[in-house]
Amino acid sequence: GPTPAFDEMYSMLYDDDELKKILWFIGATLTNEMVNIEKFLYLYGSKGSGKGTMIKLIEMLFEGYYDAINLNVLTGNSEFATGQIKEIPVLLDSDADIRSIKNDTDLLKMTAHETIVVNRKYREPYPVRFTGLLVAASNQPYSVRNIDSGIMRRAVVARPTGNKHDHKTYVQLMNQIKFELPQVAYKAIQLFYSMGPGYYEDYV
């Protein structure tokens, strides 16, 4: 079905190729294909450029099936770094800083959908296999200190145009998009099927 509010909102915020990246990941998650894709979505842009608006869309599409994750904690040196990993379709870090990565082992395992031992305070460690979509949003361009690190090849970066709607239009469109979610999901699934699961395999 048609998605006029979604189209108006997100065609302003993202060029077609950038929006395709995001919809491809959403489609992969909705079809349970993320388990076969060793990539994560990195939303890069300055403050107020549309990252938060895209995260809102993802949260609406996966309501009840997403949670927050802090990549700074996950890639730090804490013995409880893996404590926030859950078996859930979507994990979101809305304020990531990839530059401060100290240990990328668990992040690599997450994006490869390998089993990770979750270590939480006051609990016995237990194995988890994250088979969903990891989304990181940041004001910082995607850059890791060690350019030979495997994590360098795991991110697909989506950049906004920098264009914005006025506040009144923004609120109206966001309210309308709530009624277009099934059609947006269908659009993402069809796009994913047409592009295929290996489309961004060689993306760096």
Solvent accessible surface area in square Angstrom, and as a share of the most:
residue,aa,sasa,rsa
1,G,73,0.70
2,P,111,0.70
3,T,3,0.02
4,P,84,0.53
5,A,2,0.01
6,F,2,0.01
7,D,60,0.31
8,E,89,0.40
9,M,0,0.00
10,Y,0,0.00
11,S,73,0.47
12,M,68,0.30
13,L,8,0.04
14,Y,2,0.01
15,D,89,0.46
16,D,95,0.49
17,D,96,0.50
18,E,29,0.13
19,L,20,0.10
20,K,71,0.30
21,K,17,0.07
22,I,0,0.00
23,L,10,0.05
24,W,1,0.00
25,F,0,0.00
26,I,0,0.00
27,G,0,0.00
28,A,0,0.00
29,T,11,0.06
30,L,57,0.28
31,T,28,0.16
32,N,126,0.65
33,E,52,0.23
34,M,2,0.01
35,V,45,0.26
36,N,104,0.53
37,I,7,0.04
38,E,85,0.38
39,K,16,0.07
40,F,0,0.00
41,L,0,0.00
42,Y,0,0.00
43,L,0,0.00
44,Y,56,0.21
45,G,4,0.04
46,S,76,0.49
47,K,179,0.76
48,G,48,0.46
49,S,7,0.05
50,G,8,0.08
51,K,20,0.08
52,G,44,0.43
53,T,13,0.08
54,M,0,0.00
55,I,13,0.07
56,K,94,0.40
57,L,0,0.00
58,I,0,0.00
59,E,52,0.23
60,M,40,0.18
61,L,28,0.14
62,F,12,0.05
63,E,135,0.61
64,G,66,0.63
65,Y,135,0.51
66,Y,72,0.27
67,D,43,0.22
68,A,75,0.58
69,I,7,0.03
70,N,67,0.34
71,L,3,0.01
72,N,66,0.34
73,V,67,0.38
74,L,2,0.01
75,T,2,0.01
76,G,14,0.14
77,N,117,0.60
78,S,59,0.38
79,E,126,0.56
80,F,64,0.27
81,A,6,0.05
82,T,12,0.07
83,G,14,0.13
84,Q,37,0.16
85,I,1,0.00
86,K,77,0.32
87,E,121,0.54
88,I,35,0.18
89,P,50,0.32
90,V,0,0.00
91,L,0,0.00
92,L,10,0.05
93,D,10,0.05
94,S,74,0.48
95,D,111,0.57
96,A,3,0.02
97,D,36,0.19
98,I,2,0.01
99,R,110,0.40
100,S,45,0.29
101,I,25,0.13
102,K,131,0.55
103,N,68,0.35
104,D,29,0.15
105,T,64,0.37
106,D,31,0.16
107,L,0,0.00
108,L,41,0.20
109,K,71,0.30
110,M,1,0.00
111,T,3,0.02
112,A,17,0.13
113,H,4,0.02
114,E,87,0.39
115,T,77,0.45
116,I,3,0.01
117,V,92,0.53
118,V,0,0.00
119,N,38,0.19
120,R,64,0.23
121,K,121,0.51
122,Y,216,0.82
123,R,134,0.49
124,E,147,0.66
125,P,75,0.47
126,Y,59,0.22
127,P,94,0.59
128,V,8,0.05
129,R,112,0.41
130,F,2,0.01
131,T,59,0.34
132,G,6,0.05
133,L,0,0.00
134,L,3,0.01
135,V,0,0.00
136,A,0,0.00
137,A,0,0.00
138,S,1,0.01
139,N,73,0.38
140,Q,57,0.25
141,P,72,0.45
142,Y,31,0.12
143,S,49,0.31
144,V,10,0.06
145,R,174,0.64
146,N,90,0.46
147,I,129,0.65
148,D,114,0.59
149,S,15,0.10
150,G,19,0.18
151,I,1,0.01
152,M,52,0.23
153,R,127,0.46
154,R,47,0.17
155,A,2,0.02
156,V,0,0.00
157,V,9,0.05
158,A,0,0.00
159,R,117,0.43
160,P,25,0.16
161,T,46,0.27
162,G,46,0.44
163,N,78,0.40
164,K,126,0.53
165,H,31,0.14
166,D,91,0.47
167,H,143,0.64
168,K,145,0.62
169,T,33,0.19
170,Y,53,0.20
171,V,62,0.36
172,Q,93,0.41
173,L,7,0.04
174,M,19,0.08
175,N,71,0.36
176,Q,89,0.39
177,I,0,0.00
178,K,111,0.47
179,F,166,0.69
180,E,16,0.07
181,L,35,0.17
182,P,97,0.61
183,Q,59,0.26
184,V,0,0.00
185,A,20,0.15
186,Y,126,0.48
187,K,69,0.29
188,A,0,0.00
189,I,41,0.21
190,Q,82,0.36
191,L,32,0.16
192,F,2,0.01
193,Y,133,0.51
194,S,92,0.59
195,M,35,0.16
196,G,17,0.16
197,P,72,0.45
198,G,42,0.40
199,Y,126,0.48
200,Y,19,0.07
201,E,128,0.57
202,D,135,0.70
203,Y,50,0.19
204,V,119,0.68
